[in-house]
């Protein structure tokens, strides 16, 4: 209370009650610095725990048959029992919360309690060898930090605050500032207003400086400087785009169908989440022991492929199976990095069919599969360009992404993150405001007009 009183004295509003711009800017800057530091700590701990898991597997090759399922089951039990809003990727929670920003800022979806649970439970999954990424959880954690700082400084919480926090989280997780901005435009917000653009750019810039100052400048998956001539491109791009897009769309459709199907067998599995997680853990352990390269994010193998060092042809299918099993388990963890690894594996599997350099096909495969899964072609192209330094492939990447987006839509019309956000929206059951303006989307019924909306309008989220 004393801290808030001091803040109120430092940032006195004008007589009409309008929050000063300075307070809003301080909240954005402070939130971006904090989330940048947390994202770096998250990455360091995640890498350390994956290395520890690798050492355990090296010394006791069959121990994961027991260890991995037990951690899966324990994580699922803790999540369902105490932190249900921490399950899965975290991006659907941000999408759902931003439909009603002020009310959600006081709820469990984007709270510091949920973010703390997400942090440690995702690390537990990485230690278990689960095929999870930390990028989705970083988005939810970053949004929670940004919301908490805004509430501490008594700054109105709008959808733009969620968008800025999530975008800065993507930027800090991959060291990809442009991808953070693209992700905010394409995945979190449809009506991307100038006010929100400035907020997002400021948060991404500050979080990027924090990452740059501590971790230094680095290329996440290693540098790939090769290019693709026009002749081979006319053959490689359509094949990779279609195959990767279809595979990604099939993954998304499987995940959404599993959560909605009324088939008695699937309903029985969903009714016993701990047993489901235990079984998924067994599948992940068996695939990991059989192949030796499907554990964790897949970062190491993907980096080898991008740099042209090669990998076994079964890496892609094995990683796809492990990622699907981990995702269906309902435990915390993202799919960004695993999806890029699966795409690299698909490119590696198909590369013998072409005369183009294998590393080029791998990078195009990453874009195609990732777009098929998340249906965000602009984000895919920018994030892969920044994480592989493949600027000479920008045009082929755009072409591949557009083809993959079409192919993925043929298999799964609904975008994955928006489909996964529906249960969180339905659980809130926020009644529509009878005085609110006309809504174009039924999912926007949780939005209410507030007096501060005239000062800082909300950016309505994209809904398919």
C-alpha positions as CSV (number, residue, x, y, z in Angstrom):
1,X,0.0,0.0,0.0
2,X,2.8,2.4,0.8
3,X,4.5,1.7,-2.5
4,X,1.3,2.5,-4.4
5,X,0.8,5.7,-2.4
6,X,4.3,6.7,-3.3
7,X,3.7,6.0,-6.9
8,X,0.5,8.0,-6.8
9,X,2.4,11.0,-5.5
10,X,5.1,10.6,-8.1
11,X,2.6,10.4,-11.0
12,X,-0.3,12.6,-10.2
13,X,-3.0,12.6,-12.7
14,X,-4.6,15.7,-14.2
15,X,-7.8,17.1,-12.6
16,X,-10.0,15.2,-15.0
17,X,-8.4,11.9,-13.9
18,X,-6.5,11.1,-17.1
19,X,-3.5,8.9,-16.3
20,X,-0.3,10.8,-17.4
21,X,1.6,9.5,-20.3
22,X,4.7,9.3,-18.2
23,X,3.2,6.6,-15.9
24,X,2.2,4.5,-18.9
25,X,5.7,4.8,-20.4
26,X,7.4,3.9,-17.1
27,X,5.1,0.8,-16.8
28,X,6.0,-0.3,-20.3
29,X,9.7,0.2,-19.8
30,X,9.8,-1.5,-16.4
31,X,7.7,-4.4,-17.5
32,X,9.9,-4.9,-20.6
33,X,13.1,-4.9,-18.5
34,X,11.7,-7.4,-16.0
35,X,10.3,-9.8,-18.6
36,X,13.6,-9.6,-20.5
37,X,15.5,-10.7,-17.4
38,X,13.0,-13.5,-16.6
39,X,13.1,-14.7,-20.3
40,X,16.9,-15.0,-20.1
41,X,16.8,-16.8,-16.8
42,X,14.1,-19.1,-18.2
43,X,16.3,-19.9,-21.3
44,X,19.4,-20.5,-19.2
45,X,17.7,-22.9,-16.8
46,X,15.9,-24.7,-19.6
47,X,19.2,-25.3,-21.5
48,X,20.8,-26.5,-18.2
49,X,18.0,-28.9,-17.4
50,X,18.0,-30.3,-21.0
51,X,21.8,-30.9,-20.7
52,X,21.2,-32.6,-17.3
53,X,18.6,-34.8,-18.9
54,X,21.1,-35.7,-21.7
55,X,23.7,-36.7,-19.1
56,X,21.2,-38.9,-17.3
57,X,20.2,-40.6,-20.6
58,X,23.9,-41.1,-21.5
59,X,24.6,-42.8,-18.1
60,X,21.3,-44.7,-17.6
61,X,19.8,-45.1,-21.1
62,X,16.6,-46.8,-20.0
63,X,15.9,-44.6,-16.9
64,X,13.6,-42.3,-18.9
65,X,11.1,-45.2,-19.3
66,X,10.3,-44.6,-15.6
67,X,11.4,-41.0,-15.0
68,X,9.7,-39.3,-18.0
69,X,6.2,-40.8,-17.5
70,X,6.4,-40.1,-13.7
71,X,7.3,-36.4,-14.3
72,X,4.6,-36.1,-17.0
73,X,2.0,-37.5,-14.6
74,X,3.2,-35.4,-11.6
75,X,3.2,-32.2,-13.7
76,X,-0.3,-33.0,-15.0
77,X,-1.6,-33.6,-11.5
78,X,-0.1,-30.3,-10.2
79,X,-1.4,-28.4,-13.2
80,X,-4.9,-29.7,-13.0
81,X,-5.2,-29.6,-9.3
82,X,-3.7,-26.1,-8.6
83,X,-2.9,-24.2,-11.8
84,X,-5.3,-25.2,-14.6
85,X,-4.6,-21.9,-16.4
86,X,-1.0,-22.9,-16.8
87,X,-1.6,-25.9,-19.0
88,X,-0.5,-26.0,-22.6
89,X,1.3,-23.3,-24.6
90,X,0.2,-20.1,-22.9
91,X,-0.5,-18.2,-26.1
92,X,-4.2,-19.2,-26.1
93,X,-4.5,-17.9,-22.5
94,X,-3.2,-14.5,-23.7
95,X,-5.6,-14.4,-26.6
96,X,-8.5,-15.3,-24.4
97,X,-7.6,-12.8,-21.6
98,X,-7.2,-9.9,-24.1
99,X,-10.9,-10.2,-25.0
100,X,-11.7,-8.6,-21.7
101,X,-8.5,-7.0,-20.6
102,X,-9.4,-5.2,-17.3
103,X,-11.4,-8.2,-15.9
104,X,-8.7,-10.7,-17.0
105,X,-6.0,-8.7,-15.3
106,X,-7.5,-9.8,-12.0
107,X,-8.2,-13.4,-13.0
108,X,-6.0,-16.5,-13.1
109,X,-5.2,-16.7,-16.9
110,X,-2.5,-14.0,-16.8
111,X,-1.6,-13.8,-13.1
112,X,1.8,-13.9,-11.5
113,X,0.8,-17.0,-9.6
114,X,0.0,-18.8,-12.9
115,X,3.2,-17.4,-14.5
116,X,5.3,-18.7,-11.7
117,X,3.7,-22.2,-12.0
118,X,4.2,-22.0,-15.8
119,X,7.9,-21.2,-15.3
120,X,8.7,-24.1,-13.1
121,X,6.4,-26.7,-14.6
122,X,7.7,-26.1,-18.1
123,X,11.3,-26.5,-16.8
124,X,10.1,-29.8,-15.2
125,X,8.9,-30.9,-18.6
126,X,12.2,-30.0,-20.2
127,X,14.0,-32.0,-17.6
128,X,11.7,-35.0,-18.3
129,X,12.7,-34.8,-22.0
130,X,9.2,-33.6,-23.1
131,X,9.1,-32.2,-26.6
132,X,8.1,-28.7,-25.5
133,X,9.4,-25.2,-26.2
134,X,9.7,-22.3,-23.8
135,X,8.5,-19.6,-26.3
136,X,4.7,-20.0,-25.7
137,X,5.2,-20.1,-21.9
138,X,7.5,-17.1,-22.2
139,X,4.6,-15.2,-23.9
140,X,2.2,-16.0,-21.0
141,X,4.8,-15.2,-18.4
142,X,5.8,-11.9,-20.1
143,X,2.2,-10.8,-20.4
144,X,1.7,-11.6,-16.7
145,X,4.7,-9.5,-15.8
146,X,3.6,-6.6,-18.0
147,X,0.1,-6.7,-16.5
148,X,1.4,-6.8,-12.9
149,X,3.6,-3.7,-13.5
150,X,0.8,-1.8,-15.0
151,X,-1.5,-2.7,-12.1
152,X,1.2,-1.7,-9.6
153,X,1.5,1.7,-11.3
154,X,-2.2,2.0,-11.6
155,X,-2.2,2.2,-15.4
156,X,-5.3,1.0,-17.2
157,X,-4.9,-2.5,-18.6
158,X,-5.9,-2.6,-22.2
159,X,-5.5,-5.3,-24.9
160,X,-2.5,-3.5,-26.1
161,X,-0.7,-4.3,-22.8
162,X,-1.3,-8.0,-23.4
163,X,-0.1,-7.7,-27.0
164,X,3.0,-5.8,-26.0
165,X,3.9,-8.3,-23.3
166,X,3.4,-11.3,-25.5
167,X,5.4,-9.7,-28.4
168,X,8.3,-8.8,-26.1
169,X,8.2,-12.4,-24.8
170,X,8.7,-13.8,-28.3
171,X,11.4,-11.3,-29.0
172,X,13.3,-12.2,-25.8
173,X,12.9,-16.0,-26.2
174,X,14.4,-16.1,-29.8
175,X,16.4,-12.9,-29.9
176,X,14.1,-11.9,-32.8
177,X,12.7,-8.4,-32.3
178,X,11.1,-8.2,-35.8
179,X,9.4,-11.6,-35.2
180,X,8.0,-10.2,-31.9
181,X,6.3,-7.4,-33.8
182,X,5.1,-9.7,-36.5
183,X,3.7,-12.1,-34.0
184,X,1.8,-9.3,-32.3
185,X,0.2,-8.2,-35.6
186,X,-0.6,-11.6,-37.0
187,X,-1.5,-13.8,-34.0
188,X,-2.5,-11.6,-31.1
189,X,-4.2,-8.6,-32.7
190,X,-6.3,-8.0,-35.8
191,X,-7.0,-4.2,-35.3
192,X,-3.4,-3.2,-34.9
193,X,-3.7,0.5,-34.1
194,X,-0.9,3.0,-34.1
195,X,-1.0,3.4,-30.3
196,X,-0.6,-0.3,-29.9
197,X,2.2,-0.3,-32.5
198,X,4.2,2.2,-30.5
199,X,3.6,0.2,-27.2
200,X,4.7,-3.1,-28.9
201,X,7.8,-1.6,-30.5
202,X,8.9,0.0,-27.2
203,X,8.4,-3.2,-25.2
204,X,10.2,-5.3,-27.9
205,X,13.1,-2.8,-28.1
206,X,13.7,-2.7,-24.4
207,X,13.4,-6.4,-23.9
208,X,15.8,-6.8,-26.9
209,X,18.3,-4.5,-25.3
210,X,18.2,-6.5,-22.1
211,X,18.8,-9.7,-24.0
212,X,21.6,-8.2,-26.1
213,X,23.3,-6.7,-23.1
214,X,23.4,-10.0,-21.1
215,X,23.4,-12.8,-23.7
216,X,25.1,-10.9,-26.5
217,X,24.2,-11.0,-30.2
218,X,23.6,-14.5,-31.5
219,X,21.7,-16.4,-34.2
220,X,19.4,-18.9,-32.5
221,X,19.7,-21.9,-34.9
222,X,23.0,-20.9,-36.5
223,X,23.8,-19.1,-39.7
224,X,22.7,-20.4,-43.1
225,X,24.1,-18.2,-45.9
226,X,23.2,-20.2,-49.0
227,X,20.6,-19.2,-51.6
228,X,18.3,-20.9,-54.0
229,X,18.4,-20.4,-57.8
230,X,15.2,-19.9,-59.7
231,X,15.2,-23.3,-61.5
232,X,15.4,-25.5,-58.4
233,X,13.1,-23.1,-56.5
234,X,10.3,-23.8,-58.9
235,X,10.4,-27.4,-57.9
236,X,11.5,-27.3,-54.3
237,X,9.1,-24.5,-53.1
238,X,5.8,-26.1,-54.1
239,X,6.7,-29.6,-52.9
240,X,8.1,-28.4,-49.5
241,X,5.2,-26.0,-49.1
242,X,2.5,-28.6,-49.7
243,X,4.1,-31.4,-47.7
244,X,5.0,-29.2,-44.7
245,X,1.7,-27.4,-44.8
246,X,-0.3,-30.6,-44.9
247,X,1.7,-32.1,-42.0
248,X,1.4,-29.0,-39.9
249,X,-2.4,-28.8,-40.6
250,X,-2.7,-32.4,-39.6
251,X,-1.0,-31.8,-36.3
252,X,-3.3,-28.8,-35.5
253,X,-6.4,-30.8,-36.5
254,X,-5.3,-33.7,-34.3
255,X,-4.8,-31.5,-31.3
256,X,-8.1,-29.6,-31.7
257,X,-10.1,-32.8,-32.5
258,X,-8.7,-34.6,-29.4
259,X,-9.9,-31.9,-27.2
260,X,-13.4,-31.7,-28.7
261,X,-14.2,-35.2,-29.9
262,X,-17.2,-36.9,-28.2
263,X,-15.9,-40.3,-29.0
264,X,-16.2,-42.5,-25.8
265,X,-12.6,-43.6,-25.9
266,X,-11.2,-40.0,-26.3
267,X,-13.7,-38.7,-23.7
268,X,-12.5,-41.4,-21.3
269,X,-8.9,-40.3,-21.8
270,X,-9.7,-36.7,-21.2
271,X,-11.6,-37.6,-18.0
272,X,-8.4,-39.1,-16.5
273,X,-5.7,-36.4,-17.3
274,X,-3.0,-37.9,-15.0
275,X,-3.3,-41.3,-16.6
276,X,-3.3,-39.7,-20.0
277,X,-0.1,-37.7,-19.2
278,X,1.5,-40.9,-17.9
279,X,0.7,-42.7,-21.1
280,X,2.0,-39.8,-23.2
281,X,5.1,-39.8,-21.1
282,X,5.7,-43.5,-22.0
283,X,5.3,-42.7,-25.7
284,X,7.8,-39.9,-25.5
285,X,10.2,-42.0,-23.6
286,X,10.0,-44.9,-26.0
287,X,10.5,-42.6,-29.0
288,X,13.4,-40.9,-27.3
289,X,15.2,-44.1,-26.4
290,X,14.6,-45.6,-29.8
291,X,15.9,-42.6,-31.8
292,X,18.0,-40.8,-29.3
293,X,17.3,-37.4,-30.9
294,X,13.7,-36.5,-30.1
295,X,14.1,-35.2,-26.6
296,X,13.4,-31.6,-25.5
297,X,13.2,-28.7,-27.9
298,X,15.2,-30.4,-30.7
299,X,17.5,-27.4,-30.8
300,X,20.8,-29.2,-31.1
301,X,19.7,-31.4,-34.0
302,X,18.0,-28.6,-35.8
303,X,21.1,-26.4,-35.5
304,X,23.1,-29.2,-37.1
305,X,20.7,-29.4,-40.0
306,X,20.6,-25.7,-40.6
307,X,24.4,-25.6,-40.6
308,X,24.5,-28.4,-43.2
309,X,25.8,-31.2,-40.9
310,X,22.9,-33.6,-41.5
311,X,20.9,-35.9,-39.2
312,X,19.1,-39.2,-39.5
313,X,16.1,-39.2,-41.8
314,X,13.8,-40.3,-39.0
315,X,14.4,-37.2,-37.0
316,X,11.3,-35.4,-38.4
317,X,8.8,-38.2,-37.9
318,X,10.2,-39.0,-34.5
319,X,10.0,-35.4,-33.4
320,X,6.5,-35.1,-34.7
321,X,5.3,-38.1,-32.7
322,X,7.0,-36.9,-29.5
323,X,5.6,-33.4,-29.9
324,X,2.1,-34.6,-30.5
325,X,2.2,-36.9,-27.5
326,X,3.6,-34.1,-25.3
327,X,1.0,-31.6,-26.5
328,X,-1.9,-34.0,-25.9
329,X,-0.7,-34.7,-22.4
330,X,-2.1,-31.3,-21.3
331,X,1.1,-30.4,-19.4
332,X,2.6,-26.9,-19.7
333,X,4.9,-26.2,-22.6
334,X,5.1,-24.5,-26.0
335,X,5.2,-25.8,-29.5
336,X,7.2,-23.1,-31.3
337,X,10.7,-24.6,-31.1
338,X,9.5,-28.2,-31.5
339,X,7.5,-27.2,-34.6
340,X,10.5,-25.6,-36.1
341,X,12.5,-28.8,-35.3
342,X,9.8,-31.0,-36.9
343,X,9.9,-28.8,-40.0
344,X,13.7,-29.1,-40.2
345,X,13.3,-32.8,-40.0
346,X,10.7,-32.8,-42.8
347,X,13.1,-30.8,-45.0
348,X,15.9,-33.2,-44.1
349,X,13.8,-36.1,-45.1
350,X,12.8,-34.6,-48.5
351,X,16.2,-33.1,-49.3
352,X,17.5,-36.1,-51.3
353,X,14.8,-35.5,-53.8
354,X,16.3,-32.2,-54.9
355,X,19.5,-30.8,-56.3
356,X,19.3,-27.8,-54.0
357,X,21.6,-27.6,-50.9
358,X,20.1,-29.7,-48.1
359,X,20.4,-26.7,-45.6
360,X,18.2,-24.6,-47.9
361,X,15.5,-27.4,-48.1
362,X,15.7,-27.7,-44.3
363,X,15.1,-24.0,-43.7
364,X,12.1,-24.0,-46.2
365,X,10.8,-27.1,-44.4
366,X,10.9,-25.2,-41.1
367,X,8.8,-22.4,-42.6
368,X,6.3,-24.8,-44.2
369,X,5.6,-26.9,-41.2
370,X,5.5,-24.0,-38.8
371,X,3.0,-22.2,-41.0
372,X,0.9,-25.3,-41.3
373,X,0.7,-25.5,-37.5
374,X,0.1,-21.9,-36.4
375,X,-1.1,-20.4,-39.7
376,X,1.0,-17.3,-39.3
377,X,3.1,-16.9,-42.5
378,X,4.5,-13.5,-41.8
379,X,5.7,-14.5,-38.3
380,X,7.2,-17.7,-39.7
381,X,9.2,-16.0,-42.4
382,X,10.5,-13.3,-40.1
383,X,11.3,-15.7,-37.2
384,X,13.1,-18.1,-39.4
385,X,15.0,-15.4,-41.2
386,X,16.2,-14.0,-37.9
387,X,17.0,-17.4,-36.2
388,X,18.9,-18.7,-39.2
389,X,20.4,-15.5,-40.8
390,X,18.9,-16.8,-44.1
391,X,18.3,-13.3,-45.6
392,X,19.1,-14.7,-49.1
393,X,16.0,-16.9,-48.8
394,X,13.4,-14.3,-48.0
395,X,11.5,-14.6,-51.3
396,X,11.6,-18.4,-51.3
397,X,10.5,-18.4,-47.7
398,X,7.5,-16.1,-48.4
399,X,6.5,-18.3,-51.4
400,X,6.8,-21.5,-49.3
401,X,4.9,-19.9,-46.4
402,X,2.0,-18.9,-48.6
403,X,1.7,-22.3,-50.2
404,X,1.9,-24.0,-46.8
405,X,-0.8,-21.7,-45.4
406,X,-3.2,-22.7,-48.1
407,X,-2.3,-26.4,-47.7
408,X,-2.7,-26.2,-43.9
409,X,-6.1,-24.6,-44.2
410,X,-7.3,-27.5,-46.4
411,X,-6.7,-29.8,-43.5
412,X,-7.5,-27.6,-40.5
413,X,-9.6,-24.4,-41.2
414,X,-9.3,-23.1,-37.6
415,X,-6.1,-21.6,-36.4
416,X,-4.6,-23.6,-33.6
417,X,-4.1,-21.0,-30.9
418,X,-7.5,-19.4,-31.5
419,X,-9.1,-22.9,-31.3
420,X,-7.3,-23.7,-28.1
421,X,-8.3,-20.3,-26.6
422,X,-12.1,-21.2,-26.8
423,X,-12.2,-23.3,-23.6
424,X,-10.7,-20.4,-21.6
425,X,-13.2,-18.0,-23.1
426,X,-16.2,-20.3,-22.4
427,X,-15.0,-21.0,-18.8
428,X,-15.1,-17.3,-18.0
429,X,-18.7,-16.9,-19.2
430,X,-18.6,-13.1,-19.1
431,X,-22.0,-11.7,-20.1
432,X,-22.2,-9.2,-22.9
433,X,-22.6,-5.5,-21.9
434,X,-26.0,-4.3,-23.2
435,X,-24.6,-0.8,-23.6
436,X,-21.6,-1.9,-25.6
437,X,-21.3,-1.1,-29.3
438,X,-22.2,-3.6,-31.9
439,X,-19.8,-6.6,-32.1
440,X,-18.8,-8.3,-35.3
441,X,-17.4,-11.5,-33.7
442,X,-19.3,-13.6,-31.2
443,X,-16.0,-14.2,-29.3
444,X,-15.9,-10.5,-28.4
445,X,-18.8,-10.7,-26.0
446,X,-16.5,-10.5,-23.0
447,X,-15.4,-7.0,-23.9
448,X,-16.8,-4.0,-22.0
449,X,-16.5,-0.3,-22.6
450,X,-14.8,1.5,-19.9
451,X,-14.3,5.3,-19.3
452,X,-10.6,4.9,-20.2
453,X,-11.4,3.5,-23.6
454,X,-11.7,7.0,-25.1
455,X,-8.1,7.6,-24.0
456,X,-6.6,4.3,-25.0
457,X,-8.8,2.1,-27.2
458,X,-8.6,-1.6,-27.1
459,X,-7.2,-3.6,-30.0
460,X,-9.7,-6.3,-30.8
461,X,-8.2,-9.7,-31.2
462,X,-8.3,-11.8,-34.3
463,X,-10.9,-14.6,-34.4
464,X,-11.3,-17.1,-37.2
